[in-house]
Amino acid sequence: MHCIPDIQQRRCSAPDIILPIDRESLYEMHIGDVSVTHTKKNNKKKLIMTAIASVIAAICVLVGVILPITLSPKGTTVACITGVHVKYGTNTLTDGTSIDVTWTSAMGDFDSYLLQCNHIQAPDGYEAMNISLSIPADQLSATCSDVLLGGFYDVTLYTMKDNQTIGPCHKYCNCSQQVMTAGSVFIASTAGAAEYHGGGLGLFDVTGDLYDSRPVYQQRGGIQYLYYRSMYGAWYAGPEVGGNGVLKSISSSTTPPESGWEYWLSSDSDWHSDPTCILTSPAEPVWQQCITVTVHSTGPAAIAQSSRMGNYTWRGDWLKGRMLYEREEGGQYLQIVTGYVNWRIGPKKNSSSSGIRSGRGTSCPCDPAAGPSDRLNYSHWRYYDSSADVWREDPGLTVTCP
């Protein structure tokens, strides 16, 4: 499970260098820091060489290469490392997991690495615990084991020489990311749960809080929660931690179960089984299926909603646990908005105003099950016909992945 940050930038150690993350690297961020050592020279020269080293190191990070540079005075070394990423383990114990760290080879005068996973903030009821690992220079991965669920960690990789720290050659998730047991989870459905509670599904991140001795998860870009209620021996999903919820699965497991999910129908005040409602952990294989989707019609929607046809791309925003897609030409968004259960295409983010709608809130709009609705008795995506002020089905209207 990759680190799942809300960070929208990546930083180089050189001052004022900020690199925006592209969507391919959002979950495997490349952040280059610089280690500089100096021999004894006069202060003026040291300042000059430090400035030169910082500029060259920044260029190194900007072009995304590993570049060894040795400058006069002899002994000044710049080590630029790229490709480091943190991957959270899949241990499902409530009180522990691991942080797996991999990196590319560093350049410079060093003989080993030092990996530190420092506990910035411990969850309630636990003591902070720091982990330091000495790693041979030819080793390019290590694991900080037994880190705590919900803990905030500062993960730093140093280069070492003769048991002395040269400096941080790479810093990742600084003071801002949570360790996650079983990673984030994704709840998906293609039937009843998606039709009646599509806005309550999607990607959930662990919050670091516990309720009834189990972790609490929050919907990314939403206000739904996933939690355990010991009184009923079941996991629930709903708008209030500890509440009755709109989804449930009877299980006392330490993390949310994969199957057995039911959805609540207020019309008959009862729970209904949905065998298609599945929780996936790790979550990435589900939500990463479609970064770009194409909206196309061979029917009347092609003319009636021509401004909404085309390619839509995810640019990093989340809403109601789903990726929020933006039309490449701009001005239109494909999304599940707050208070609704289906996919919509409209001119504003998180607005119900739309010209195209699906029937169900599936995990991805390109799922064939997204269009139909048993509840509303239609079989295809619908479009708004402004000439007649009515919503119509269009069998030729499709949303697909390339």
SEMI-34663 format. One record per residue (C-alpha): residue number from 1; residue in three letters; x, y, z negated. Coordinates in steps of 0.05 Angstrom, whole numbers. Each point is the difference from the previous one (the first is absolute). Layout:
BEGIN
ATOM NUM Ala X Y Z
...
END
This chain:
BEGIN
ATOM 1 Met 0 0 0
ATOM 2 His 30 65 21
ATOM 3 Cys 1 61 -43
ATOM 4 Ile -68 34 10
ATOM 5 Pro 13 74 -10
ATOM 6 Asp -41 62 12
ATOM 7 Ile 66 35 16
ATOM 8 Gln -6 37 65
ATOM 9 Gln 73 20 7
ATOM 10 Arg 68 -32 -4
ATOM 11 Arg 59 39 -27
ATOM 12 Cys 75 3 11
ATOM 13 Ser 45 20 -57
ATOM 14 Ala 25 59 39
ATOM 15 Pro -40 62 -24
ATOM 16 Asp -63 19 38
ATOM 17 Ile 3 -59 48
ATOM 18 Ile -70 -31 4
ATOM 19 Leu -18 -52 52
ATOM 20 Pro -73 -17 12
ATOM 21 Ile -16 -74 1
ATOM 22 Asp -26 -29 64
ATOM 23 Arg -56 -50 -5
ATOM 24 Glu 45 -60 18
ATOM 25 Ser 44 14 -60
ATOM 26 Leu -52 20 -52
ATOM 27 Tyr 8 -65 -38
ATOM 28 Glu 74 -9 14
ATOM 29 Met 27 69 -12
ATOM 30 His 72 17 18
ATOM 31 Ile 29 50 -48
ATOM 32 Gly 74 16 3
ATOM 33 Asp 38 30 -59
ATOM 34 Val 72 19 0
ATOM 35 Ser 58 -18 -46
ATOM 36 Val 60 45 0
ATOM 37 Thr 65 -8 -39
ATOM 38 His 56 50 -2
ATOM 39 Thr 74 -1 -14
ATOM 40 Lys 28 57 -42
ATOM 41 Lys 6 63 42
ATOM 42 Asn -12 73 -13
ATOM 43 Asn -73 19 -12
ATOM 44 Lys -6 39 64
ATOM 45 Lys 20 -59 43
ATOM 46 Lys -44 -47 -40
ATOM 47 Leu -60 45 12
ATOM 48 Ile 15 5 74
ATOM 49 Met 9 -75 8
ATOM 50 Thr -63 -14 -40
ATOM 51 Ala -40 46 46
ATOM 52 Ile 29 -33 62
ATOM 53 Ala -14 -69 -27
ATOM 54 Ser -71 19 -17
ATOM 55 Val -14 27 70
ATOM 56 Ile 30 -62 33
ATOM 57 Ala -38 -46 -47
ATOM 58 Ala -65 36 17
ATOM 59 Ile 14 -10 74
ATOM 60 Cys 14 -73 -14
ATOM 61 Val -68 -8 -33
ATOM 62 Leu -36 40 54
ATOM 63 Val 25 -45 56
ATOM 64 Gly -13 -62 -41
ATOM 65 Val 68 -33 7
ATOM 66 Ile 53 -26 -47
ATOM 67 Leu 60 45 8
ATOM 68 Pro 65 -6 -40
ATOM 69 Ile 37 66 -3
ATOM 70 Thr 66 15 -33
ATOM 71 Leu 19 73 -6
ATOM 72 Ser 61 37 -24
ATOM 73 Pro 18 3 -57
ATOM 74 Lys 14 -74 -1
ATOM 75 Gly -48 -38 -44
ATOM 76 Thr -63 39 17
ATOM 77 Thr -49 -53 24
ATOM 78 Val -71 5 24
ATOM 79 Ala -42 -64 -4
ATOM 80 Cys -65 2 37
ATOM 81 Ile -48 -58 -9
ATOM 82 Thr -64 -11 40
ATOM 83 Gly -53 -52 0
ATOM 84 Val -10 -11 -74
ATOM 85 His -70 -18 -21
ATOM 86 Val -34 -24 -62
ATOM 87 Lys -46 -60 4
ATOM 88 Tyr -45 -17 -58
ATOM 89 Gly -3 -73 -19
ATOM 90 Thr -62 -44 3
ATOM 91 Asn 4 -27 -71
ATOM 92 Thr -72 -2 -26
ATOM 93 Leu 16 2 -74
ATOM 94 Thr -35 58 -35
ATOM 95 Asp 62 23 -36
ATOM 96 Gly 55 -8 51
ATOM 97 Thr 22 0 72
ATOM 98 Ser 64 19 37
ATOM 99 Ile 30 54 44
ATOM 100 Asp 38 -29 59
ATOM 101 Val 50 49 31
ATOM 102 Thr 36 -9 66
ATOM 103 Trp 47 47 35
ATOM 104 Thr 48 7 59
ATOM 105 Ser 75 1 -9
ATOM 106 Ala 32 63 -28
ATOM 107 Met 63 31 27
ATOM 108 Gly 55 29 -43
ATOM 109 Asp 50 -17 -54
ATOM 110 Phe -38 -43 -50
ATOM 111 Asp 4 -71 -26
ATOM 112 Ser -70 -15 -27
ATOM 113 Tyr -71 27 -10
ATOM 114 Leu -39 16 -62
ATOM 115 Leu -76 -6 4
ATOM 116 Gln -40 34 -55
ATOM 117 Cys -75 -7 -10
ATOM 118 Asn -13 51 -54
ATOM 119 His -66 2 -35
ATOM 120 Ile -27 71 3
ATOM 121 Gln -66 -15 -33
ATOM 122 Ala -26 -65 -31
ATOM 123 Pro -73 -20 0
ATOM 124 Asp -37 4 -66
ATOM 125 Gly 21 -54 -49
ATOM 126 Tyr 68 -13 32
ATOM 127 Glu 70 25 -13
ATOM 128 Ala 40 31 57
ATOM 129 Met 54 -46 27
ATOM 130 Asn 58 19 45
ATOM 131 Ile 35 -51 45
ATOM 132 Ser 71 7 27
ATOM 133 Leu 30 -50 48
ATOM 134 Ser 73 -4 24
ATOM 135 Ile 1 -24 72
ATOM 136 Pro 60 -21 44
ATOM 137 Ala 16 46 59
ATOM 138 Asp -18 -54 51
ATOM 139 Gln -70 -12 -29
ATOM 140 Leu -57 40 30
ATOM 141 Ser -59 -18 -44
ATOM 142 Ala -18 -8 -74
ATOM 143 Thr -61 -9 -44
ATOM 144 Cys -19 37 -64
ATOM 145 Ser -40 -54 -34
ATOM 146 Asp -53 4 -56
ATOM 147 Val -19 72 12
ATOM 148 Leu -66 21 -30
ATOM 149 Leu -68 7 33
ATOM 150 Gly -18 73 5
ATOM 151 Gly 69 25 -17
ATOM 152 Phe 31 59 36
ATOM 153 Tyr 71 -16 24
ATOM 154 Asp 57 41 27
ATOM 155 Val 38 -48 46
ATOM 156 Thr 72 23 16
ATOM 157 Leu 57 -35 37
ATOM 158 Tyr 71 23 -15
ATOM 159 Thr 67 -16 31
ATOM 160 Met 55 -19 -49
ATOM 161 Lys 76 2 0
ATOM 162 Asp 43 -32 -55
ATOM 163 Asn -62 -4 -44
ATOM 164 Gln -13 74 8
ATOM 165 Thr -62 29 31
ATOM 166 Ile 15 39 63
ATOM 167 Gly -70 27 6
ATOM 168 Pro -70 -18 22
ATOM 169 Cys 4 -23 72
ATOM 170 His -75 -9 4
ATOM 171 Lys -59 20 -43
ATOM 172 Tyr -70 -27 11
ATOM 173 Cys -69 11 -30
ATOM 174 Asn 28 51 -48
ATOM 175 Cys -45 9 -61
ATOM 176 Ser -64 -8 41
ATOM 177 Gln -18 -72 16
ATOM 178 Gln -31 -55 -39
ATOM 179 Val 20 -72 -4
ATOM 180 Met -58 -43 21
ATOM 181 Thr -18 -70 -20
ATOM 182 Ala -25 -39 61
ATOM 183 Gly 11 65 39
ATOM 184 Ser -59 39 24
ATOM 185 Val -60 -41 21
ATOM 186 Phe -49 6 57
ATOM 187 Ile -73 -19 -4
ATOM 188 Ala -32 -14 68
ATOM 189 Ser -67 -25 24
ATOM 190 Thr -35 -10 67
ATOM 191 Ala -69 -14 -29
ATOM 192 Gly -44 24 -57
ATOM 193 Ala 53 34 -43
ATOM 194 Ala 24 40 60
ATOM 195 Glu -71 18 20
ATOM 196 Tyr -27 22 -68
ATOM 197 His 64 21 -35
ATOM 198 Gly 50 14 56
ATOM 199 Gly 23 63 -35
ATOM 200 Gly 21 -41 -61
ATOM 201 Leu 48 -47 37
ATOM 202 Gly 70 10 27
ATOM 203 Leu 69 12 -30
ATOM 204 Phe 7 5 -76
ATOM 205 Asp 63 20 -37
ATOM 206 Val 16 -19 -71
ATOM 207 Thr -6 61 -46
ATOM 208 Gly 44 -22 -58
ATOM 209 Asp -60 -1 -47
ATOM 210 Leu -28 -63 -32
ATOM 211 Tyr -72 -15 -15
ATOM 212 Asp -19 -63 -39
ATOM 213 Ser 74 -20 5
ATOM 214 Arg 0 0 76
ATOM 215 Pro 28 51 50
ATOM 216 Val -46 53 28
ATOM 217 Tyr 3 16 75
ATOM 218 Gln -25 63 35
ATOM 219 Gln -23 5 72
ATOM 220 Arg 50 39 41
ATOM 221 Gly -31 66 21
ATOM 222 Gly -64 -17 -38
ATOM 223 Ile -33 -3 -68
ATOM 224 Gln -15 -75 -4
ATOM 225 Tyr 36 -45 -51
ATOM 226 Leu 16 -73 -7
ATOM 227 Tyr 0 -26 -72
ATOM 228 Tyr -14 -59 -45
ATOM 229 Arg -56 -7 -52
ATOM 230 Ser 14 -53 -52
ATOM 231 Met -72 1 -25
ATOM 232 Tyr -22 -31 66
ATOM 233 Gly 64 -35 19
ATOM 234 Ala 1 34 68
ATOM 235 Trp 36 51 42
ATOM 236 Tyr -41 59 26
ATOM 237 Ala 7 56 50
ATOM 238 Gly -39 64 -10
ATOM 239 Pro 3 75 -12
ATOM 240 Glu 11 -4 -75
ATOM 241 Val 51 -43 -37
ATOM 242 Gly -38 -47 -46
ATOM 243 Gly -66 12 36
ATOM 244 Asn -47 -50 33
ATOM 245 Gly 32 11 68
ATOM 246 Val -25 -18 70
ATOM 247 Leu 47 -60 11
ATOM 248 Lys 19 -56 -47
ATOM 249 Ser 37 -66 -2
ATOM 250 Ile -6 -46 -59
ATOM 251 Ser 71 -15 -20
ATOM 252 Ser 44 11 -61
ATOM 253 Ser 64 2 41
ATOM 254 Thr 53 51 -20
ATOM 255 Thr -6 34 67
ATOM 256 Pro -60 7 47
ATOM 257 Pro -22 -65 32
ATOM 258 Glu 3 -13 75
ATOM 259 Ser -71 -26 9
ATOM 260 Gly -67 -10 -34
ATOM 261 Trp -22 72 10
ATOM 262 Glu -73 21 -3
ATOM 263 Tyr -33 67 15
ATOM 264 Trp -56 34 -36
ATOM 265 Leu -66 17 35
ATOM 266 Ser -41 53 -36
ATOM 267 Ser -61 -18 43
ATOM 268 Asp -9 -66 -37
ATOM 269 Ser 46 14 -60
ATOM 270 Asp 41 -62 12
ATOM 271 Trp 69 -24 20
ATOM 272 His 11 -31 68
ATOM 273 Ser 57 -44 24
ATOM 274 Asp 45 23 57
ATOM 275 Pro 48 -55 21
ATOM 276 Thr 34 49 48
ATOM 277 Cys 19 46 -57
ATOM 278 Ile 73 -16 -13
ATOM 279 Leu 53 34 -42
ATOM 280 Thr 69 -2 31
ATOM 281 Ser 66 9 -37
ATOM 282 Pro 50 23 25
ATOM 283 Ala -45 50 35
ATOM 284 Glu 44 20 60
ATOM 285 Pro -20 -55 49
ATOM 286 Val -72 24 -3
ATOM 287 Trp 5 76 5
ATOM 288 Gln 61 2 46
ATOM 289 Gln -37 -37 55
ATOM 290 Cys -20 62 39
ATOM 291 Ile 41 65 -4
ATOM 292 Thr -31 24 65
ATOM 293 Val -70 -16 27
ATOM 294 Thr -35 17 65
ATOM 295 Val -72 24 5
ATOM 296 His -29 -15 69
ATOM 297 Ser -68 -8 33
ATOM 298 Thr -24 -27 66
ATOM 299 Gly -71 22 -18
ATOM 300 Pro -38 65 -15
ATOM 301 Ala 44 19 -59
ATOM 302 Ala 57 13 49
ATOM 303 Ile -37 63 23
ATOM 304 Ala -41 18 -62
ATOM 305 Gln 61 -4 -45
ATOM 306 Ser 56 11 49
ATOM 307 Ser 39 44 -49
ATOM 308 Arg 5 -58 -48
ATOM 309 Met 29 -51 48
ATOM 310 Gly 74 -15 0
ATOM 311 Asn 56 -24 -45
ATOM 312 Tyr -1 12 -75
ATOM 313 Thr 62 -6 -43
ATOM 314 Trp 11 -7 -75
ATOM 315 Arg 45 57 -24
ATOM 316 Gly 7 -21 -72
ATOM 317 Asp -67 24 -31
ATOM 318 Trp -46 -47 -39
ATOM 319 Leu -74 7 -14
ATOM 320 Lys -44 -50 -36
ATOM 321 Gly 55 -52 0
ATOM 322 Arg 7 2 76
ATOM 323 Met 47 34 48
ATOM 324 Leu -27 65 27
ATOM 325 Tyr 12 5 75
ATOM 326 Glu 8 63 40
ATOM 327 Arg -12 7 75
ATOM 328 Glu 66 10 36
ATOM 329 Glu -29 62 35
ATOM 330 Gly -22 25 -68
ATOM 331 Gly -67 24 -26
ATOM 332 Gln -33 -67 -15
ATOM 333 Tyr 8 -50 -58
ATOM 334 Leu -18 -73 -6
ATOM 335 Gln -14 -15 -74
ATOM 336 Ile -44 -27 -55
ATOM 337 Val -22 62 -38
ATOM 338 Thr -20 9 -72
ATOM 339 Gly -71 -21 -15
ATOM 340 Tyr -7 -44 62
ATOM 341 Val 13 -73 17
ATOM 342 Asn 18 1 74
ATOM 343 Trp 52 27 49
ATOM 344 Arg -15 67 31
ATOM 345 Ile 33 45 52
ATOM 346 Gly -9 74 -12
ATOM 347 Pro 35 68 3
ATOM 348 Lys 19 7 -74
ATOM 349 Lys 36 -43 -51
ATOM 350 Asn -46 -31 -52
ATOM 351 Ser -62 29 32
ATOM 352 Ser -64 -38 16
ATOM 353 Ser -8 40 65
ATOM 354 Ser 13 -49 56
ATOM 355 Gly -17 -21 71
ATOM 356 Ile 19 -73 -4
ATOM 357 Arg -15 -50 -57
ATOM 358 Ser 11 -73 -16
ATOM 359 Gly -45 -44 -41
ATOM 360 Arg 49 -27 -52
ATOM 361 Gly 60 24 -38
ATOM 362 Thr 49 -54 22
ATOM 363 Ser 74 2 -16
ATOM 364 Cys 16 25 69
ATOM 365 Pro -46 35 50
ATOM 366 Cys 24 -46 55
ATOM 367 Asp -31 -61 -35
ATOM 368 Pro -57 -26 44
ATOM 369 Ala -43 -4 -63
ATOM 370 Ala 5 76 -9
ATOM 371 Gly -53 19 51
ATOM 372 Pro -62 -40 -18
ATOM 373 Ser -47 10 -59
ATOM 374 Asp -49 -52 -26
ATOM 375 Arg -27 51 -49
ATOM 376 Leu -17 51 55
ATOM 377 Asn -14 -53 53
ATOM 378 Tyr 48 19 55
ATOM 379 Ser 55 -40 34
ATOM 380 His 51 52 26
ATOM 381 Trp 35 65 -16
ATOM 382 Arg -48 59 6
ATOM 383 Tyr 8 69 29
ATOM 384 Tyr -40 64 -7
ATOM 385 Asp -40 21 61
ATOM 386 Ser -9 75 -10
ATOM 387 Ser -47 6 60
ATOM 388 Ala -52 -42 -36
ATOM 389 Asp 25 14 -71
ATOM 390 Val 5 -75 -14
ATOM 391 Trp 52 -53 -17
ATOM 392 Arg 6 -55 52
ATOM 393 Glu 39 -65 7
ATOM 394 Asp 52 -7 54
ATOM 395 Pro 21 -72 15
ATOM 396 Gly 59 28 40
ATOM 397 Leu 27 42 -58
ATOM 398 Thr 61 -34 -31
ATOM 399 Val 55 16 -50
ATOM 400 Thr 61 -43 12
ATOM 401 Cys 73 -8 -20
ATOM 402 Pro 51 5 57
END
